[in-house]
């Protein structure tokens, strides 16, 4: 967590596969991620369809098909809890994570996995757990196990300056 907290800026490419029970094969998307400590994250999906999510402080802005919508995370506590899992991890803020999740960290600095289990019933009806894997101060994978049995797995490739 300490190494993660030392990262002030990071950029990466991602490939995400969503496994949905109703579909024969996973839905795949790819794009770019960026993080600026302490609380700015952006996810730009480039394929199959361009869209972006920008989290800046407590505001989430979604853009797709030329339309933009901004919401306050305070209005959506389940989304806020979900976002806090990722943002807290990237910031290396274990206390923030423990407010929302049961936190289990296993492995070594060279290869670690963080398991986040929601504390609140409302959140656990959506996500049963989040698994984040990495090495040193880099996040290399994020997997969400949805309460309905679906899951998504994201592989992350850091871009180094």
C-alpha positions as CSV (number, residue, x, y, z in Angstrom):
1,X,0.0,0.0,0.0
2,X,2.9,2.3,0.8
3,X,4.4,1.8,-2.7
4,X,1.0,2.5,-4.3
5,X,0.7,5.7,-2.3
6,X,4.0,7.0,-3.7
7,X,2.6,7.0,-7.3
8,X,1.5,10.5,-8.2
9,X,0.7,9.9,-11.9
10,X,0.2,6.8,-13.9
11,X,-1.0,5.9,-17.4
12,X,-1.8,2.5,-18.8
13,X,-3.6,0.6,-21.5
14,X,-6.3,-1.9,-20.6
15,X,-8.2,-4.8,-22.1
16,X,-11.4,-5.7,-20.2
17,X,-13.4,-8.9,-20.7
18,X,-17.0,-9.0,-19.3
19,X,-18.4,-12.5,-18.7
20,X,-22.1,-12.3,-18.8
21,X,-24.2,-15.4,-18.2
22,X,-26.6,-14.7,-21.1
23,X,-23.8,-14.5,-23.7
24,X,-21.8,-17.3,-25.3
25,X,-18.5,-15.4,-25.2
26,X,-17.1,-12.5,-23.2
27,X,-17.6,-8.9,-24.3
28,X,-14.2,-7.3,-24.8
29,X,-13.2,-3.6,-24.7
30,X,-9.9,-1.8,-24.7
31,X,-8.6,1.6,-24.1
32,X,-6.5,3.8,-21.9
33,X,-6.4,4.6,-18.2
34,X,-4.9,7.5,-16.3
35,X,-4.6,8.4,-12.6
36,X,-3.4,11.6,-11.0
37,X,-3.2,11.5,-7.2
38,X,-5.1,11.9,-5.1
39,X,-8.5,11.6,-6.8
40,X,-8.5,12.0,-10.5
41,X,-9.0,8.9,-12.7
42,X,-10.0,8.6,-16.4
43,X,-11.0,5.6,-18.4
44,X,-11.1,6.1,-22.2
45,X,-12.6,3.1,-24.0
46,X,-11.4,3.1,-27.6
47,X,-13.0,-0.1,-28.8
48,X,-15.5,-1.5,-29.6
49,X,-17.1,2.0,-29.0
50,X,-15.5,5.2,-27.9
51,X,-16.6,6.4,-24.5
52,X,-15.0,7.9,-21.4
53,X,-15.4,8.1,-17.7
54,X,-13.7,10.9,-15.8
55,X,-13.7,10.9,-12.0
56,X,-12.5,14.2,-10.6
57,X,-12.9,14.5,-6.9
58,X,-16.6,13.7,-6.2
59,X,-17.8,14.3,-9.8
60,X,-18.2,11.5,-12.3
61,X,-18.5,12.6,-16.0
62,X,-19.6,10.1,-18.6
63,X,-19.2,10.8,-22.3
64,X,-20.6,8.6,-25.2
65,X,-22.0,9.3,-28.6
66,X,-21.3,13.1,-28.3
67,X,-23.4,13.3,-25.1
68,X,-22.0,14.1,-21.7
69,X,-23.5,13.6,-18.2
70,X,-22.0,14.6,-14.9
71,X,-23.2,13.3,-11.5
72,X,-22.1,13.7,-7.9
73,X,-21.0,10.5,-6.2
74,X,-22.9,11.6,-3.1
75,X,-26.1,11.0,-5.0
76,X,-25.1,7.4,-5.8
77,X,-23.6,5.8,-2.6
78,X,-23.2,2.3,-4.2
79,X,-21.2,3.8,-7.1
80,X,-19.2,5.9,-4.6
81,X,-18.3,2.7,-2.7
82,X,-17.2,1.0,-5.9
83,X,-15.1,4.0,-7.0
84,X,-13.5,4.2,-3.5
85,X,-12.2,0.7,-3.9
86,X,-10.3,1.6,-7.0
87,X,-9.3,5.1,-6.0
88,X,-8.3,4.0,-2.5
89,X,-6.1,1.3,-3.9
90,X,-4.4,3.6,-6.4
91,X,-3.8,6.1,-3.7
92,X,-2.5,3.4,-1.3
93,X,-5.1,4.5,1.3
94,X,-5.9,1.4,3.3
95,X,-8.0,3.4,5.8
96,X,-10.3,4.6,3.0
97,X,-10.6,1.0,1.8
98,X,-11.4,-0.3,5.2
99,X,-14.3,2.1,5.7
100,X,-16.1,0.5,2.7
101,X,-14.5,-3.0,2.4
102,X,-13.1,-5.9,4.3
103,X,-9.5,-5.8,3.1
104,X,-7.3,-8.8,2.6
105,X,-3.8,-8.4,1.2
106,X,-1.8,-11.5,0.2
107,X,1.5,-12.2,-1.5
108,X,4.7,-10.2,-1.6
109,X,5.7,-6.8,-3.0
110,X,6.8,-8.5,-6.2
111,X,3.4,-10.1,-6.7
112,X,0.4,-9.1,-4.5
113,X,-3.3,-9.4,-4.6
114,X,-5.8,-7.2,-2.8
115,X,-9.2,-8.7,-2.1
116,X,-12.0,-6.3,-1.3
117,X,-15.3,-7.5,0.1
118,X,-18.1,-4.9,0.6
119,X,-19.1,-4.2,4.1
120,X,-22.6,-2.7,3.2
121,X,-25.4,-5.0,2.2
122,X,-26.5,-2.6,-0.6
123,X,-23.1,-2.8,-2.2
124,X,-22.8,-6.6,-1.8
125,X,-26.0,-7.0,-3.8
126,X,-24.1,-5.6,-6.7
127,X,-20.5,-6.7,-6.3
128,X,-19.5,-9.7,-4.2
129,X,-15.8,-8.9,-4.3
130,X,-13.1,-7.0,-6.1
131,X,-9.7,-8.6,-6.8
132,X,-6.8,-6.3,-7.6
133,X,-3.4,-7.7,-8.5
134,X,-0.1,-6.0,-9.0
135,X,3.6,-5.8,-8.5
136,X,5.4,-3.2,-6.4
137,X,3.5,0.1,-6.9
138,X,1.7,-0.9,-10.1
139,X,-1.8,-2.3,-10.5
140,X,-1.8,-5.0,-13.2
141,X,-5.3,-6.5,-13.0
142,X,-8.7,-5.7,-11.6
143,X,-11.5,-8.2,-11.5
144,X,-15.1,-7.7,-10.3
145,X,-17.2,-10.6,-9.2
146,X,-20.8,-9.5,-9.5
147,X,-23.4,-10.7,-7.1
148,X,-25.5,-12.2,-9.9
149,X,-22.6,-14.5,-11.0
150,X,-21.3,-12.3,-13.9
151,X,-17.7,-11.0,-13.7
152,X,-15.3,-8.7,-15.4
153,X,-11.6,-9.0,-15.7
154,X,-9.3,-6.1,-16.7
155,X,-5.6,-6.6,-17.7
156,X,-3.6,-3.4,-17.3
157,X,-0.3,-2.6,-19.0
158,X,1.4,0.4,-17.5
159,X,2.9,2.9,-19.8
160,X,6.3,4.1,-18.6
161,X,7.7,7.5,-19.4
